[in-house]
């Protein structure tokens, strides 16, 4: 089963052109390295409605996996988890727990991360850190569970 991916960078400054988006391109390269097909990408400001609209647009284009980068910290403008929770049908706490546990081995600040995964319609949405290295690392911690999760969400028969 080919995983169709959408990538969303959430950043006020990058969306205004104040600096280059490095997270989105890094995730695209990683996704393609996993053998997935990137169908869409977007760069949006830290606004719930913009984040939600981008997620819905990616899902409407056929993405079964949406990766976001940015907006998962503790700053007042970091609203990605709240935006995703508002449109999700269920949260998958194990993803965020695994990302934080593994990240704590590298940095004590991982405890501040609000990474998460949730189901929106029949798609898996994973919220990753804004720093490219952090996003790639966190994705690598959970990549093994993604294909099975998407198969179940897409109602593809599985062995369990």
N, C-alpha and C positions, 0 to 999 in steps of 0.2 A: 504494500500500500504506500503510495507516494504521499508524503505529508506536504500540504500546501500551507505556506507560511506568510503572514503579514507582520511587518515590523513597524513599530511606532516609537519615535524618539520624542520624549516629553521634556521640553526645555524652553523657558522664556527667552533666554539669551540666544540660543541657537536659532530659535524660530524668528528672532528679530535680526539675524545675520551678524550678531556681535562676536560669534566664534563659530568655527566649523563643527558640524555634527560628526563626531567620530564614533559614537556608540552604535548608531544605525548601520553604517557600513561594516563595522566589525561584526555585528550580529548577522548581517547578510552573508558575509564570508563564512562565518561559523556554520550557519544553517545549511549553506550549500556544501560545506565540508561534511556535514552529517548525511548528505544525500537528499536533503529536502529541497523543494522548489519554492523560491520566494516569489509570490505573486504581486505583492504590493508593499509600499512603504510610505510613511508619513512623518512629518515633523510638525509638532503642535506645541503651543504654549501650555504652561501649567494651569489649565482650566478644565474643570470636570466635563463640561459640555463638549469641548474640543476633543478630549481624550475619548469620551464615550462615542462621539460621532465617528472618529477614526476607527475604533474597534468595530462598530457596526458596519461601516463601509468595507472593512477588510473581510469580515464574515460574509457579507453579501457578495463579495467577489469570489467566494469559495475557499477562503482560508479556514482550515480546521485548527490551526495553531496561530495565535497572535502573541508576539513577544513585544513587551514594552521595555524601554530603557529610560530611566530617570523618574524623578518624583516620588521615590520610595524612602527618602530620608525623613528627618524630623523638622526641617525648615517649614515655616508657615505656608509657603507656596507649594510644598510637596503634597499633592492631592491624588496621585495616581491610584493608590489602594482604595481610597474612598470612591473615586470615580468608577472603578471596576466593581466594587461591592454593590454599588447602587443598581447595576444592570445585570448582575450575575444571578444565576439560579442556585448556585451552591459554591462554597469555598472549599478548596482542597488544602487544608492546613499543613499536610506533610511536606509539600513542596517548600513552603517558607521555612518550616522547621529545619529541613535538611540543608537548605542554603545557608541559614544562619549558623547551624552547628559546624558545618565544614568551613565556613568563612571565619569563624572564631579561631580556627587554627592558624590563620594568617594575620588577623587584626582584631584587637580588642574592641574596635568600633563596630564590628559586625552586629553587636547586640542592639545597635541603633537602627538597623535595617528593618524595613517593613515590607520586604519582598513577600509576594504571595502568588498563588495560582487560584483560578476560579473558572467555573463553567459559565459561558455566556452563549445562550442558544445551544448549539451542539458543538461549540468550539472550546478549546482550552486556551485560556489567557494567562500568561505568566509575566509577572511584573518583576523586572530585574533592575539592579542598580544603574545609576547614570554613568559611572566611570566605565569606560570600555573594558578594562581588565576585570573589574568586578562583575560586569554583566556576563562576560564570557566564562569566567570561573564559575559563577553561580549556575549558569545554564549547564555547564559540564557536570555539576553535582546532581542534576535531576534528569539529564537527557535519557537515561535508561528507562525511566517510567513513562516517557512521553508517547512513544508509539502505541503501547497497550492502552493508555488512557484515551487516546484519540480513536482507536479502534472501538472501544466501548462506547464512546460518545457518538460515533458515527454508525453504531449498531451493526458493526462488522462482527460476524461470529468469531469468538476467541475460544481458547482451550479452557477457560475457567467459567 
